[in-house]
Amino acid sequence: MKAAGNLRGELHEGRKTILLSLISNVPGIRYRELLKLSGFSNGVLFYHLTGLEQGGLVRVQRKLARKTTRYYPNNISEIESAILSHLRHQPLKEIILFILENRQCNFLDIVDYTGKAISTISSHLRYLKDEGIVSTKRSGQIFHYSLSNPELIADVVSKYKMSLIDKSTNNFIDMMDEL
């Protein structure tokens, strides 16, 4: 009986280690992504994530308005977590990286770049402004958008580039490496 208890304990610790590794390698990972990557059943994943959260080993960010839950290792600051959560949402990431590359853009520049509907971009920019990621300056009828803290965002993109890899991120990282 004692051997079965030890085996169960080792299995339990092994699953926690797998989850901690996934969360560390992909900070801001969502529950569904963890479910897919870990191969755990829904109940097993929920049980272990709850234990990791209660044990203070991971930080959980729940946004009810957007119905998202993201998991972060504890060594990532709150501000980095907030930026990463925006960078994990593809349309927001496109907008943020475009503004980062161009320093300041007007609304139509962003619409043209993304190819998204005007109403969609307007909604995303309003959200980013409300979150403090983007700031606006008005010049006559035209609004110019810039990042509130471009250095911090560039630092987060550079620091977590391996977990954010895609074509647009690679272009920005290449550009930053050339400077």
C-alpha positions in Angstrom: 0.0 0.0 0.0 2.8 2.4 0.8 4.3 1.9 -2.7 1.0 2.9 -4.3 0.9 6.1 -2.2 4.4 7.0 -3.2 3.6 6.4 -6.9 0.5 8.6 -6.6 2.6 11.3 -4.9 5.2 11.1 -7.6 2.6 11.3 -10.3 1.0 14.3 -8.6 4.4 16.1 -8.4 5.1 15.2 -12.0 1.9 16.8 -13.2 2.6 19.9 -11.2 6.1 20.1 -12.7 4.7 19.8 -16.2 2.1 22.6 -15.6 4.7 24.9 -14.0 7.0 24.3 -17.0 4.2 25.1 -19.5 3.2 28.3 -17.6 6.9 29.4 -17.3 7.6 28.8 -20.9 4.3 30.5 -22.1 3.4 33.1 -19.6 -0.2 34.2 -20.0 -1.2 30.8 -21.3 -5.0 30.2 -21.2 -6.8 27.2 -19.7 -7.7 25.7 -23.0 -4.1 25.9 -24.2 -2.9 24.2 -21.0 -5.6 21.5 -21.5 -4.4 20.8 -25.0 -0.6 21.0 -24.4 -0.7 19.0 -21.1 -2.9 16.2 -22.4 -4.6 16.1 -18.9 -8.3 15.6 -18.5 -10.3 18.7 -17.6 -10.8 17.6 -14.0 -7.1 16.7 -13.4 -6.0 20.0 -14.9 -8.5 22.0 -12.8 -7.4 20.2 -9.7 -3.7 20.8 -10.2 -4.1 24.5 -11.3 -6.2 25.2 -8.2 -3.5 23.6 -6.1 -0.8 25.7 -7.8 -2.7 28.9 -7.3 -3.6 28.2 -3.7 0.0 27.2 -3.0 1.2 30.6 -4.4 3.2 29.0 -7.2 1.3 30.6 -10.1 -0.7 33.8 -10.4 -4.1 33.7 -12.2 -5.6 36.6 -14.1 -9.3 36.4 -14.6 -11.1 38.9 -16.8 -14.8 38.4 -16.6 -15.7 40.9 -19.3 -13.6 39.1 -21.8 -14.2 35.6 -20.3 -10.5 34.8 -20.1 -8.3 33.2 -17.5 -4.5 33.4 -18.0 -1.8 31.8 -15.9 1.6 33.3 -15.0 4.6 32.2 -13.1 5.1 34.3 -9.9 8.4 35.8 -11.2 6.5 38.0 -13.7 5.4 41.4 -12.5 1.8 42.6 -12.6 2.6 45.1 -15.3 4.4 42.5 -17.4 1.4 40.2 -17.0 -1.0 42.9 -18.2 1.1 43.6 -21.2 1.5 39.9 -22.0 -2.3 39.4 -21.8 -2.7 42.1 -24.5 0.1 40.6 -26.6 -1.5 37.1 -26.4 -4.7 38.5 -28.2 -3.7 38.5 -31.9 -5.7 41.6 -33.0 -4.4 43.6 -30.0 -0.9 42.3 -30.6 -1.0 43.5 -34.2 -2.1 47.0 -33.2 0.5 47.3 -30.3 3.4 46.1 -32.4 2.4 48.3 -35.3 2.3 51.3 -33.1 5.6 50.2 -31.4 7.3 50.0 -34.8 5.9 53.3 -36.1 6.0 55.3 -32.8 2.8 57.2 -33.6 0.0 56.3 -36.0 -3.3 57.7 -37.0 -6.5 55.7 -37.0 -6.5 55.0 -40.7 -2.9 53.8 -40.7 -3.9 51.2 -38.2 -7.0 50.2 -40.1 -5.0 49.9 -43.3 -2.3 47.8 -41.7 -4.6 45.4 -40.0 -7.2 45.1 -42.7 -9.9 44.9 -40.1 -13.2 46.8 -40.0 -13.2 50.3 -38.7 -15.6 49.4 -35.9 -13.3 46.6 -34.8 -10.2 48.7 -34.7 -12.1 51.5 -32.9 -13.2 49.0 -30.3 -9.7 47.6 -29.8 -8.1 51.0 -29.6 -10.7 52.1 -27.0 -10.0 49.0 -25.0 -6.2 49.6 -25.2 -6.7 53.2 -24.2 -8.9 52.2 -21.2 -6.2 49.7 -20.2 -3.5 52.4 -20.3 -1.5 50.8 -23.1 -2.3 53.4 -25.8 -2.6 57.1 -25.5 -4.1 59.5 -27.9 -3.3 63.0 -29.1 -5.8 65.0 -31.2 -4.6 67.2 -34.1 -7.7 68.8 -35.7 -10.0 66.0 -36.8 -7.3 63.3 -36.6 -6.4 61.2 -33.6 -2.8 60.0 -33.3 -2.1 56.9 -31.3 1.1 56.1 -29.4 2.1 53.7 -26.7 1.9 55.0 -23.2 5.2 53.2 -22.3 6.9 52.0 -25.4 10.2 51.2 -23.6 8.4 48.8 -21.2 6.4 47.2 -24.0 9.6 46.7 -26.1 11.3 45.2 -23.1 8.4 42.7 -22.5 8.3 41.8 -26.2 12.1 41.2 -26.2 12.1 39.3 -22.9 9.3 37.0 -23.8 9.9 36.8 -27.6 10.1 33.0 -27.7 6.6 32.6 -26.2 5.2 35.3 -28.6 6.8 34.1 -31.8 5.0 34.8 -35.0 5.7 36.7 -38.2 4.9 40.2 -36.9 6.9 39.7 -33.7 9.8 38.4 -35.6 9.9 41.5 -37.8 9.9 43.8 -34.8 12.6 41.8 -32.9 14.8 41.8 -36.1 14.3 45.6 -36.3 15.2 46.0 -32.6 18.3 43.8 -33.0 19.5 46.0 -35.9 19.5 49.1 -33.7 
